[in-house]
Amino acid sequence: MNCLRRCLVQQRLLSRRNLNTKLHIGVTKKSGELTAHSWLSYQGIVINDSADVVERYTELQAASDSQIQVMLK
């Protein structure tokens, strides 16, 4: 949860300087349990974490409206 708080604060501070960042949330399985991590990117570059940490996680993707309709059928 600390990484999410850190990202939200950093994103807010950067947006005040007109830097639009993207929040990423990823998951991985460790010792049979899911763990999550978050990080920020700016223009496709990770800005508040290292690449080796980020690549350990599978990023969650938002479902499109059409994907949601298929799941609901």
N, CA, C and O of each residue as an XYZ file, in Angstrom:
292
protein
N       0.815     -1.188      0.000
C       0.000      0.000      0.000
C       0.861      1.255      0.000
O       0.428      2.299     -0.488
N       2.052      1.172      0.529
C       2.930      2.348      0.543
C       3.278      2.816     -0.860
O       3.359      4.018     -1.111
N       3.483      1.883     -1.772
C       3.839      2.274     -3.133
C       2.684      3.008     -3.814
O       2.907      3.941     -4.585
N       1.456      2.589     -3.529
C       0.299      3.264     -4.119
C       0.171      4.683     -3.572
O      -0.048      5.624     -4.334
N       0.306      4.839     -2.273
C       0.264      6.182     -1.677
C       1.349      7.068     -2.264
O       1.102      8.220     -2.620
N       2.548      6.522     -2.361
C       3.682      7.277     -2.919
C       3.378      7.717     -4.341
O       3.627      8.866     -4.707
N       2.843      6.812     -5.138
C       2.531      7.138     -6.532
C       1.452      8.213     -6.634
O       1.557      9.126     -7.453
N       0.426      8.104     -5.810
C      -0.663      9.084     -5.869
C      -0.177     10.477     -5.484
O      -0.569     11.466     -6.104
N       0.669     10.558     -4.468
C       1.228     11.855     -4.062
C       2.138     12.402     -5.150
O       2.043     13.576     -5.508
N       3.017     11.564     -5.677
C       3.922     12.014     -6.739
C       3.147     12.437     -7.981
O       3.490     13.433     -8.618
N       2.112     11.691     -8.325
C       1.311     12.027     -9.497
C       0.643     13.387     -9.313
O       0.593     14.197    -10.239
N       0.141     13.622     -8.131
C      -0.506     14.916     -7.841
C       0.501     16.065     -7.942
O       0.203     17.098     -8.542
N       1.687     15.889     -7.362
C       2.712     16.931     -7.415
C       3.153     17.205     -8.854
O       3.325     18.359     -9.247
N       3.333     16.157     -9.624
C       3.757     16.321    -11.016
C       2.664     16.955    -11.869
O       2.954     17.727    -12.783
N       1.416     16.629    -11.572
C       0.320     17.219    -12.357
C       0.226     18.725    -12.123
O      -0.195     19.467    -13.010
N       0.613     19.173    -10.945
C       0.646     20.616    -10.668
C       1.661     21.342    -11.553
O       1.564     22.550    -11.769
N       2.622     20.592    -12.053
C       3.635     21.139    -12.975
C       3.317     20.770    -14.422
O       4.173     20.852    -15.303
N       2.076     20.365    -14.647
C       1.583     19.995    -15.977
C       2.313     18.802    -16.594
O       2.467     18.726    -17.813
N       2.757     17.884    -15.757
C       3.371     16.641    -16.221
C       2.357     15.531    -15.985
O       2.115     15.130    -14.846
N       1.774     15.043    -17.059
C       0.743     14.007    -16.959
C       1.388     12.631    -16.958
O       1.940     12.186    -17.964
N       1.309     11.976    -15.825
C       1.902     10.656    -15.667
C       0.815      9.599    -15.724
O      -0.373      9.901    -15.610
N       1.239      8.356    -15.902
C       0.315      7.230    -15.923
C       0.612      6.354    -14.713
O       1.763      6.008    -14.449
N      -0.434      6.004    -13.987
C      -0.323      5.109    -12.843
C      -0.470      3.672    -13.315
O      -1.422      3.342    -14.022
N       0.458      2.824    -12.933
C       0.435      1.404    -13.286
C       0.288      0.589    -12.006
O       0.887      0.910    -10.980
N      -0.515     -0.466    -12.081
C      -0.645     -1.395    -10.964
C      -0.418     -2.792    -11.517
O      -1.034     -3.202    -12.501
N       0.479     -3.510    -10.863
C       0.806     -4.856    -11.305
C       0.699     -5.850    -10.165
O       0.699     -5.475     -8.993
N       0.608     -7.123    -10.523
C       0.520     -8.196     -9.528
C       1.526     -9.293     -9.866
O       1.930     -9.461    -11.016
N       1.911    -10.020     -8.850
C       2.748    -11.201     -9.019
C       2.399    -12.180     -7.910
O       1.767    -11.811     -6.921
N       2.806    -13.407     -8.078
C       2.539    -14.428     -7.071
C       3.843    -14.767     -6.362
O       4.821    -15.172     -6.990
N       3.843    -14.594     -5.047
C       5.003    -14.928     -4.225
C       4.566    -15.889     -3.141
O       3.625    -15.609     -2.399
N       5.234    -17.005     -3.046
C       4.916    -18.012     -2.020
C       3.431    -18.350     -1.990
O       2.845    -18.532     -0.923
N       2.828    -18.433     -3.178
C       1.424    -18.801     -3.269
C       0.438    -17.675     -3.013
O      -0.772    -17.897     -3.058
N       0.932    -16.469     -2.746
C       0.043    -15.339     -2.493
C       0.267    -14.251     -3.529
O       1.390    -14.030     -3.981
N      -0.814    -13.573     -3.901
C      -0.697    -12.445     -4.824
C      -0.179    -11.224     -4.078
O      -0.638    -10.910     -2.980
N       0.768    -10.552     -4.681
C       1.230     -9.274     -4.153
C       1.092     -8.251     -5.268
O       1.138     -8.593     -6.450
N       0.923     -7.005     -4.883
C       0.715     -5.942     -5.856
C       1.768     -4.864     -5.679
O       2.370     -4.727     -4.614
N       1.978     -4.107     -6.734
C       2.934     -3.005     -6.722
C       2.441     -1.938     -7.692
O       1.773     -2.257     -8.676
N       2.758     -0.691     -7.427
C       2.375      0.386     -8.342
C       3.585      1.253     -8.644
O       4.524      1.349     -7.853
N       3.533      1.889     -9.827
C       4.606      2.778    -10.261
C       4.041      3.788    -11.247
O       2.923      3.634    -11.738
N       4.813      4.807    -11.528
C       4.411      5.843    -12.472
C       5.299      5.811    -13.701
O       6.473      5.444    -13.637
N       4.707      6.205    -14.827
C       5.509      6.410    -16.033
C       5.160      7.772    -16.615
O       4.066      8.300    -16.417
N       6.118      8.313    -17.331
C       5.935      9.577    -18.041
C       6.452      9.365    -19.457
O       7.620      9.032    -19.659
N       5.582      9.558    -20.424
C       5.900      9.344    -21.833
C       6.501      7.957    -22.062
O       7.458      7.794    -22.819
N       5.917      6.963    -21.390
C       6.321      5.574    -21.571
C       7.551      5.137    -20.797
O       7.994      3.997    -20.936
N       8.114      6.030    -19.977
C       9.325      5.712    -19.203
C       8.978      5.660    -17.720
O       8.371      6.589    -17.188
N       9.364      4.572    -17.051
C       9.135      4.452    -15.610
C       9.969      5.522    -14.914
O      11.171      5.641    -15.150
N       9.307      6.308    -14.043
C      10.021      7.444    -13.446
C      10.249      7.335    -11.943
O      11.051      8.094    -11.399
N       9.587      6.440    -11.269
C       9.779      6.389     -9.818
C      10.085      4.976     -9.305
O       9.826      4.658     -8.145
N      10.625      4.160    -10.162
C      10.995      2.807     -9.775
C      12.045      2.305    -10.755
O      12.324      2.957    -11.761
N      12.614      1.171    -10.468
C      13.602      0.624    -11.388
C      12.948     -0.407    -12.301
O      11.980     -1.065    -11.920
N      13.475     -0.536    -13.479
C      12.916     -1.447    -14.481
C      12.923     -2.890    -13.988
O      11.996     -3.644    -14.285
N      13.952     -3.288    -13.241
C      14.019     -4.683    -12.786
C      12.927     -4.999    -11.765
O      12.480     -6.143    -11.686
N      12.494     -4.021    -10.993
C      11.386     -4.252    -10.054
C      10.077     -4.350    -10.826
O       9.288     -5.268    -10.600
N       9.846     -3.415    -11.729
C       8.601     -3.353    -12.494
C       8.395     -4.604    -13.338
O       7.265     -5.074    -13.469
N       9.454     -5.148    -13.908
C       9.282     -6.304    -14.798
C       8.922     -7.577    -14.053
O       8.593     -8.581    -14.686
N       8.973     -7.566    -12.739
C       8.543     -8.730    -11.949
C       7.021     -8.831    -11.844
O       6.490     -9.851    -11.405
N       6.333     -7.778    -12.244
C       4.881     -7.704    -12.081
C       4.177     -7.746    -13.428
O       4.700     -7.261    -14.431
N       2.991     -8.328    -13.437
C       2.129     -8.317    -14.608
C       1.145     -7.178    -14.407
O       0.374     -7.165    -13.448
N       1.184     -6.225    -15.326
C       0.346     -5.043    -15.177
C      -1.118     -5.370    -15.424
O      -1.457     -6.072    -16.377
N      -1.969     -4.862    -14.567
C      -3.407     -5.007    -14.748
C      -3.858     -4.047    -15.833
O      -3.405     -2.904    -15.893
N      -4.750     -4.519    -16.689
C      -5.272     -3.707    -17.783
C      -6.764     -3.509    -17.580
O      -7.463     -4.415    -17.128
N      -7.243     -2.329    -17.913
C      -8.678     -2.063    -17.837
C      -9.387     -2.801    -18.971
O      -8.895     -2.865    -20.097
N     -10.533     -3.347    -18.652
C     -11.331     -4.031    -19.673
C     -12.102     -3.000    -20.485
O     -12.582     -2.007    -19.938
N     -12.219     -3.229    -21.772
C     -13.006     -2.346    -22.628
C     -14.492     -2.665    -22.452
O     -14.846     -3.712    -21.909
N     -15.344     -1.772    -22.906
C     -16.790     -1.996    -22.827
C     -17.195     -3.287    -23.529
O     -18.040     -4.027    -23.025
N     -16.595     -3.564    -24.694
C     -16.959     -4.781    -25.416
C     -16.516     -6.030    -24.666
O     -17.210     -7.046    -24.697
N     -15.374     -5.971    -23.998
C     -14.921     -7.120    -23.201
C     -15.845     -7.365    -22.016
O     -16.116     -8.510    -21.656
N     -16.324     -6.288    -21.416
C     -17.242     -6.421    -20.285
C     -18.563     -7.046    -20.738
O     -19.131     -7.889    -20.044
N     -19.044     -6.622    -21.914
C     -20.297     -7.184    -22.443
C     -20.150     -8.677    -22.671
O     -21.078     -9.433    -22.380
N     -19.010     -9.123    -23.184
C     -18.774    -10.552    -23.427
C     -18.771    -11.310    -22.100
O     -19.332    -12.401    -22.005
N     -18.147    -10.738    -21.087
C     -18.086    -11.402    -19.778
C     -19.461    -11.507    -19.134
O     -19.728    -12.457    -18.399
N     -20.326    -10.553    -19.398
C     -21.656    -10.540    -18.788
C     -22.636    -11.492    -19.443
O     -23.680    -11.798    -18.866
N     -22.317    -11.966    -20.641
C     -23.232    -12.869    -21.363
C     -23.208    -14.261    -20.794
O     -23.917    -15.140    -21.283
